[in-house]
Amino acid sequence: MKPVFCPSDDEPGVTIIDPIQRRQYPIRTSTDVQPVSTDNDQFYFPVDNAAEIVTDELVLPFVVITYVRDLNGEILVEAEDYAYEQLPEREYIIELCAPIKVYLRICGEFTIASSAERMEFDFGSATRIQIGARSYHKRPGATVTTTTSPRDIMATLSTFGSALKTTSCERSLPSFRGHPPRIELGEELQIPDTISPPETGVRIEVPPTIEKIYPVSTLAYYLGATVVPGNEPQLVTDDGFTYALNHPARGFEREVKRVLKQLFFLDCITRTEGYYKVNLYERKIIEDKTDLRFEELYDKSLAEQLPAYLDISFDIIRNQVPTWSLAANVTDNKENIECLPYLVNNFSLIQVTDKKSKHQKKSATPESIEGFLRGVKTNQRGSVNSGYYSYVAPDQTDALEQIWLGSGKPIGANKVLKSGFENRFDRPSSTDAINITVVCNDDAMSSEYDDGDDLYGERDELEFDIDVYRNTTVEGLKTILTSKTDFFHYIGHIKDNEFICRDGGLDASTLDETAVDTFLLNGCRSYDQGKQLIELGSIGGIVTYNSVGNISATSVGQVVARLLNRGFSLRSALSIARNHRIVGNDYLTVGDGSVEITQSESGTPLVCEVTPLEKDEYEIVLTTYPTSTQGMGSLYWPYIDDNNSYFISGGELPPLTLSSDALARFLRLEPFPVILENSLVWSTEIELTNF
């Protein structure tokens, strides 16, 4: 379903809604407008739907990176916060990097003016404006059937590049990387005629074993490469260039990861010679350290760029390469091939793990959580785990987040379930408000929601519909779980694989299906119930392995809820809570942990660490987190006084030094988590005078 344009309800304006991604973007106008459908092919860049309005003013709900282009796509003006640009009469295309990709086409003169909090376009008089919108949504365009034969799996991976929207360096932007074809296991290899991999002249040779095939999946996708059998792992081009993928010191998997990082990063630099000629921080740092001529590389083919890219030492760029967002530990089961398209779509670093050597007897409970564990009834959300269970310890990684694909219960990682990915694509589109359902089945636990009335819904630019239920019956909870909701937050007991209600227990496995998209089951040992919800139709959720104390669970529930409300994914929210010891290894995500409930106001969720320096100065370190729209390769612009650079989004950015006034302005832009004196607080709650 395409984005739609609706007149705003509360004030004059138009709201752009992406029904698939469930995103909303309201634009205020000076008078009431009625959007009228118009042609999609007038914006230079592709759009999914377009409408036309007449107004003399547009006001955005918050500041976004804006590019004013001519009709050939060339950038004339960039605008961010505190901008003031007067443009003469001519035809323009204005690109808004909003939660939904938006393009405006106008003919006339206009002025852009922005503060730290809003951006306004003043056209002087009534002007006809065409608005184009493109969804960031990606889904498989076809299905490949394959056997478990390694050679058939190689042929299947060779189709992944068909999802690239370009083979130029712009494919380092997530919007130019489509979703690889879906994979089904069958009796024979069947590749639809509609799948057309690009002819990049690049192939990857590896021995025909699962241990060597799976780790090259993302690299093959990014290069549009053919994967073929070979005696030694190597990258080969039709021009005769070869590059070994089995380093004597780093080995095979580490070398594949390093090559992907290097090629991807240098593409991010080279693309600044193209459609996005921006002042990129990383380019300024490395340009003088290499003899790479990016203006010449931009016009070369992918295969011609590889020798130049791989000729430089990784050490030169190591400190500028963004932290990878996701690492995937995959067991060597051939059935896991069906999940590879979803891992590759998330641009994962994939490594095959030895499942037999990774089992532990008991998951660790950190001291910060263990100290809160109390009695058995209302002070604890279920029965005590007195037995011993087998857990899987994934290999350590330097990625922001980690997933586990295989049998076993992973410690500190997202337990991937294939049905979660598939349910995401089966989710019906909707233009309704974001629906949040909270169930509290024990009055003693009500503080998890009562003390946090602003956990959900305090976003002025978004519409929420929040339902709260207390002490439900079994039938009442059945109705809730089978009724459509975007997020289900359960507060209460789970015992003997049942949600405890006032008149008995409910096992999710007794349901035929669920209409809950995502969930937080904040009760003891909710893992099995969460898995059941995924199998019944949910996309992803947060669950527990063991007993959780009421006090600690309340803290976890409130922190995770606020993070989700600010646009963090399930996996990112839990990762942040775990990193700051708000939650231990007893919590994990199941299913597709990349799903988000809401969009981030600025487009890129972040955590800010603040360190006081000398009087009136502070050092801040920003850590950016991925979203379904702002993945690896996205640009990030910190709305900070005197900043003049874009950064490649991904992990920790270089430290910045700010005055107290500049920091205060930054902290007031929107609520986001801040690490201050080893505590996690919220930006809008900080008073710098207290330092």
N, C-alpha and C positions, 0 to 999 in steps of 0.2 A: 504494500500500500504506500502511496506517495505522500510526501508532506502536504498538509492542508493549511489554508489561510482563512482564519475566522475573525470577524470583528470582535474586539475585546469587550468584555462584559462591564468591567468596573469604570472604565474611562475611555475616551476616544483613542482608537488605535487598532492595530492588527496583531493577532497572536499566531505565530507559525508553530504548528504542531507536527512532530514526527510520530505517527501512530505506532510504528514498529519499535523504535528506540524509546518510546514514551518520553520524549523531550518536548519542552515548551519554550518558546522565545517571544515574549511580548514586546512590541515596538509601539510607543505612544505617538499619536499624531495630534495636531492642533484642533482638528474637528473630526466628527464621526466619519468613518470611511467604510465603503463596501467593496471588498476585493472582487475583482472580475478576472476570470481566467484569461491567460494570454500565452503566446508562443514560448516554448522552452529554449529555442535556439538563438537567442539574442544576447547571451551573456559571455561569449567566448569560451568559458569553462562549462562543462556539462552540468545541468541541473535536472532534478526529477519532476519538478512542478513549478509553475510560475503564475503570478497574479499581478494585477495592475491597480494602483490606487492614485488618488489625486489629493495632495496636501501641500502645505508650505513649510512643514517642519516634521522631522523625525527625531524622537528621543529614545535612546537605548536604555535598558534597565540597569546596565553597568558598562564600564569601559571594556572594549574588546580591541584587539589588534585589527587595524583597518588599513587596507591598501586601496588607493585610488589609482585606477589604470585607464589607459586609452583603449580604444576598441580592438587593438592588436595585442592586448594583454600586458603591455609595458607599464611598469610601476612609475607613476608620476609623483605620488605623495604617500608617505607612511604616517599614520597617526596612532598615538597611544594615549596615555593620560597627559593632562595639561597641554593639549595640542590646541593650536589656533591656526587654521589654514583657510585662506580665501582663494577660491579657484574661479577662473574666468569662464565665460560662456563657451561651452562645447559639449560634446557627448562623452560621458564617462561610464565606466563600470566600477562599482565600489564593492570590494570584497570584505565581508565581515567574518572574522574568525570566531564565530559564536558557537554555542552548543549544537546548533544546526548550522551547516554551512549556508551562508546567505550572500547573494549577490544583488546589487541594486543597479539598474541602468537608468540614467537620467540624461536629459539634454537641457543645459542651462548653467547658470552660475550658482555657486553655493558656498557656504562657510561651514567648516567643521570646528566645533569648540568642545573641549572636554575638561573635566576636573578629575579628581581622583575617583569620583563615585559615579559619574554619568558622562554620556557623550551625546551631542546634539548636532543635527544637520539642519541648517537654516537655508531654505531655497529662496527666500525673499517674497515669493508670491506663489499662488497655487501652481503646482508642477505635477506633471504626469510621471509617475515612478513605476517602473517594472521591478518586481521582486521575484528573484529565483531562489529556490531552496533545494539543497541536496542532502539526502540522508547519509549519515556515516555508516549506516547498517551494511553489513556484509554477510552473505550467506553462500553456501556452495551452489554453483551453477549447474552441476551435473554430478552423476554418480559413476564411479569406476568399480567394476566387479573384479576381484582378484582371488587367486588361490594363495596358499601359504608358501608356495615355492619362492625361494629368494629371488630368482630371476623375474618372476611375475611381480613381486613386490618392487623390484628395481624399476620395472616398466611403469608401475603405478606411480611411484615417486616422480618419475620423469614427466608426469602430466601436471604436477603442481604449478609449474611456471605459467601454465595457461591462465592462471588467475591474476597475473601481473597486468596492470593497466598500461604500463610502459616498461621498456627495457632501458630507458635512460636513467640517470642518477636520481631523477625525481621519485623513483620507486622507493627511495629511502624515507619518503613521507608516507605515513600509514594510509592516507586516502588513495594512494596509487597502488596499494597492495590489496587485491581481492582475496576472497576465501578460496583455498584449494578445493578441488572436487571431493565430494563425499566418497567414502570407501565402504564397500560391502564384501564380505568373504563369500565365495561361491565355488562352483566346480571348475570354472575356467576363466581366463583373463578376458574381460570385455571392456574396451575403451570406446565410449560413444564417439561418433564422427564429429559431434559438436565441440569436442575438446581439441583445441589447436595450440599446443605448446609453442612458444616463440622460438625462432631459429637464431639463437644467440651464438652458436659456434662454440659452446662450452659443454664439456662433459666431465663427470666425476667418476673415476674408476675406483672401485673397492672390491675386495674379495666378497663373494656371494654368501655372506653370513649375516644373521640378524644383528650381531654385535657391531658390524661395520656398516650396515645399511641404515639403521635407525638414526645414528648420530649425524648423518649428512642430510637429513630431510629438510631442515630449514635452509641450509646453504644451497641445496639444489633448487629449492623454491625461489630463493632470492636471486639466484643467477640464471633462472630459467634453464637450468642445466639438465642434460640427459644423464641418468645414472646407469652405468654399465659395469659388467664384471671386469676385474683386473687383478693381477697378481699383487700389486702394491697400491695402497690408497694414494691417489694423486688427482690434481686438478689439471685438465688438459684443454687447450683451445685448438681450433682448426688451423690456426696460424703456426702451430708447432710449439707453443709455450706450454711448459709443464711445471707444476709446483707440487712437491711432495707433501702429503697430508699425514705422514707418520714421522714425527720429529724424534730424533734419537734421545732427547732429554724429556721433552714434553709428552711424548707418546701420540696416539692417534686422536682421541677425543678432545684433549686440550688443544691440539693443533687445529682441529676443525673449528673449535670455538674461537680461537685467536684469529683465524683467517676470516671468519664471518664478521667478527667485530671490526677488523681492520678495513675490510672492503666496505662495510656499511658506513663506518665513520667517515671515510674519505669521500664516499658518495655524498654524505651530508655537507661536506665542505665544498665539493665541486658544484653542487646544485645552486650555490649562491651566485653562479655565473648565469643562471637561467631565469625562470619565472619569479624566483624569490631572491632578488639581489639585496640581501639584508646585511647589516653589520653584525656578523656572527662572532661571538667571543672566541670560540674554539679555532676559527680560522686565523684570527689575529695571533694566537699563541703559537700555532705550529707552522705558519706560512714561512717564516724565516729559518726554520729548522730543517726544511726539506728543499729540494730543487724541483718539486712538482709545480708545473705550470697549469693551474686549474682552469684558466680561460681556454687553453688548448685541449685539456682533458675533457671538458664539457662537450665538445663536438665529436669526440671519439666514440666508437661503439663499445659496448660492454666488454667484449673480448679484447679490444685494444687497450682498455683501461687497466685490466688485471695485471699485466707485467709491471706497469708503472706503480700501481698501488702496492704490490707485494715486494717491490724492490727496496722499499724503505724499511728501516727497523721498527718493530712494534714499540720498542722502548721510547721512540720519539713521540709517539702519540698516546702512550699508555695512560697518562694522568688526565688526558682530555676525553678519552672514550667514555661515553655515559655508562653508568651502572646498568647492567642488563636487567630488564624488568622481571624475567621469569626463567627459571631453570627447571627442567623436567627430568625426574628420575623414572626410567621406564624399564620394567622387567623384560626379559627376552622372549616372552610369550608372543607367538606369531599372531595371536588374535588381537594384540594391541595395535596392529596396523590400522584397525578401524578408527582409532582415536587420533592417529597422527595428523590428519588434516586440521583438527581443532587445536592441537599443540602448535602446529606450524602457523596457523592463523594468528596465534598469540605471539608469534616470533620467538618461540622458546629455544633455549640452548638445551639440546636433548642428549642425555647420556644413558647408556644401558647399564643397569645395576645388577649385581649378583644377589638375588633375593634370598639365597640360602645362608648368607653370611651376615645378614643385617637384622636378625631378630633379637629382641631384648625381652626380659621377663616382665618388666613393669615400667610404665611411663612415669617419668619424673614429675613431681609436683614441686614448683619452686617454693622457697621459704616464704615469699610474700603472700602466696596463696595458702600454703599449708597451715600457716598460723591462724587462718580464719575458719578452718574446718571445725564444726561444732557438732552437737547432738544429732539425733537421727530423725526427729520429726520436723517441726517447722523451721528449726535452725539449719536444716540440711535438706536439699531439694531431691531427696530420693534415698535409696538404700545404700549403705556403705559397701564399697567394693573390697571384699575381704579375700578374694581369690587372686590367682595369678594368670595373666594373659600374655599373649605374644604380641609384641609391637615391632614395627619396622622402623629402623633408623636410617633415613635417607642420607646419601653422601652430602657432605658440607659444600656450600656454594657461596660465591660472592654476589649472587643475584639478589635483587630486592625481595623476591618471593619465590616459593618453591612448590612444586606439585609432585605427586606420586601416582604413577599409573601401574597398577599391578595388585596382586593380592596382599593382604596384611593391613594393619592399622598404622599409618605413618605418624611419627612424632614430629611436630613442628612443620607439617606440610599439608597442602590441600589434597585430600583424597579424591582423585578424579573418577567420575562415573560417566560412562559414555552417554547414558540416558539424559544426564543433565544438559549436555551439549545439544542433543537432539530436541529436547523439550524447549530449549531456547528458540529454536527455529520454528517450532510448532506453536509458539505462543501467539494468540490472536492479537491483531493490532487494536489500538484503542486511542481515542482522543479524549478520554475521560480524565478526571483528576487522579493524582497519585493516591492509591488506596492503601492505608496502613491499618492493620488489624492487631490489636493488643488484647491478649487474654491473660488475666491474672486469676489463678485458681487457688490462691491462698492469701487471705487478708494480711498475714504476717509478712508477706513479700511485696506488698503493694507499694512500698517506698521506691521500688525500682522505677515505677512510672509516676507515682504521686509527687516524688521529689524532683521530677524532671519534666515539667509540663512543656518545656521547649525542646524536648528530645526530637520531636518530629513536627514538621509543618511551619517552622518559623522562617520560611523563605517567601519574601514578598512577591517575587517574580513567578512563583510556582503555586499551583492550586493543589491542595491536599484534601483528602476525605479520610478522617481518622475515626475508627470505631474502637471502643474499649468495652470489653466484657469481663465480668467478674464472677467467679464461682460457677462456671458453666456446668450443665449436665452433660452426660455422655452424648445424648442426641443433639444438644446444643453445639457441642464441639464438632460433631460430625458435620453439622450444617455449616459451621464456620470453615472447616477444612475443605469442603466441597463447593464453597462460594468464592467467586473471583476476588482475589486481593493481590496487590503487588508485593506486600511484605507482611509476614505473620510473626509476631513477637510473643512467644509463649513464656510466661512467668509462673512457675509452679513445680509440682513434683512429677517425676517420672520414675515409676517403680515396676520392676518385673516386665519391662518392655510395654508399659502402658502409660498414657497420659492420665493422671489422677484427676477425676472430676468429683463433684460433690455427691454423686450417686453411683460411683463405680469407676472403672477404668476403660480407656479406649486404646486399642492397638491399631496403629495406622494401617497395618497389613489387612485389616478387615474391610477397608474401604476399596471401592472399585477404581477410584481416581481421586485426585486432588486438583483444585483450581488455585492453589497457593503457588505463586511464582518463586518467592524467596522467603527465608525464615531464619529466625534465631530461636532455638529451643534451649532456653536457659533453665535447665533442670538437670538432675544427676543422670549420667549415663544415657544421654539422649541420642547417641550415635546410631543405634539400630533404627529408632523411629525416624531419624533424619534420612537415613538411606532409603527407608520405605517411601518417604514422601518424594524423593528423587525418582524412584522407580514408578511412582504413581502419577508423575507429571510435573513436579517442581524442577526448577533450574539449578538452584544451589542454596546452601544454608550453612549456618554455624551451629555446631553441636558439641557435646561433651563426651569424653571417654569414661570418666570416673565420677565420684561424688564431688559436689561443689558446695561450699558453705554459703549460707544465705547472704552474709555481709559481702563476701568477695563477689558472689554472683551478681548482686545488686550493682556493685561498682562496674563490673564487666559489662552488664547490660546497658547501663547508662552511657558509658564511654563509647561502646561499639555503636549504639543507636545514634549518638551525635555525629560520629564519623560517617556513618552511612547517610545521614541527613545532609552532609556537606559534599556528597558526591564521590566518596571513596568506595571502592568495590568491597565485596565481602572479604576477599582475601587480603586486600590492603588494610582494611579496618582491623582485622584480627592480627595482622603482622605488626602494625603499630602498637596495638595493645600488648602484644607479646614482647616486643622490643623494649618496652618501658615497664615491664614486669607488672602490668595491670592484670594480665592473664598468663597462665602457664601453659604447659603442654597438654593439659586436660581438655583444652578447647581446640577445635580444628574446623576447617571448612570441608564440606562434601559437595560433590557435583561440580558445576562450573563456577568456581570462585571468583571469576572476573566480572560477574554480573553486578550492576549498580542499581540502586533504588531510585536515586535522583541524579541530576547532572551537577557538576561542579560549577559554581557561579563564575569563576575566572576561567574555566575550561580545564585547568590542571590542578588537581588536589595537591596540597603540599603540607609538610611539617616544617616549622621554623624553629631552629635552636638559637637562643639569644644568650650572649655572654657579655656582661658589663666589662668595659675596658677602663680607660681613664675617665675623668669627669666629663659627662655629657657625650660620651661615645660608647657605642655598642657594636659588637661583631655579631652578624647573623649568618647562619648557614641554612640554606633552603634545601630540602629533599623533596623532589617531585615524584609523584606516583602515577602509574599508567591508568588510563580509562579505555573504554571501548572505542572512543573517538580520538583520544590523544595518546597513542601508543608510541613505541620506539620510533625515533626520528622526528617527533613533533618539535615545534619551536616553543620556547617559553620566554616571555618578557616580564621580568619583575617590575611591578609598578612602584618603583622606588626613586626618590629624588636623585637626579644627576645620572641615573643609569642610561647608557647609550648603546647597549648591546643586547642582542638576542642570545639565548643559550639553547643547546640541544637538550631537550627534556629527558630526564632519566636519572634518578638517584640524586646524589648529593652534588650541589653546585658549588663553585668556588666561594669562599667567605667574602662578605661585604661589610664595610664599616659605615655606620650611620650615626648621625647626631640623634639626640633624644627626640627632637621635633620630627625628624624624618622617620624615625622608627615609630613614633606615635601615629603618624599619618598612615604608615604601612599597616600597622596592626588594626586600624579602624576600617580598612577597606572592606573586609568581610570576616566572619568568624572562621578561624582555622586553628589547628592545634599548634601549640608552642611548647618547646622544652625549655624550662626556666628553672635553674638551680635543681636540676635532675628531676623535676616534676613536670607532668603533662598538664598544661592549662590551656585556656582558650584566649585567643588574641584580644577579643573585645572585653575581656575581664581583667586585663593587666593595667595596673596603674604604675607608670614608670617612677612616680614620685616616691614609691615605697622602696626603691632600691637603696 
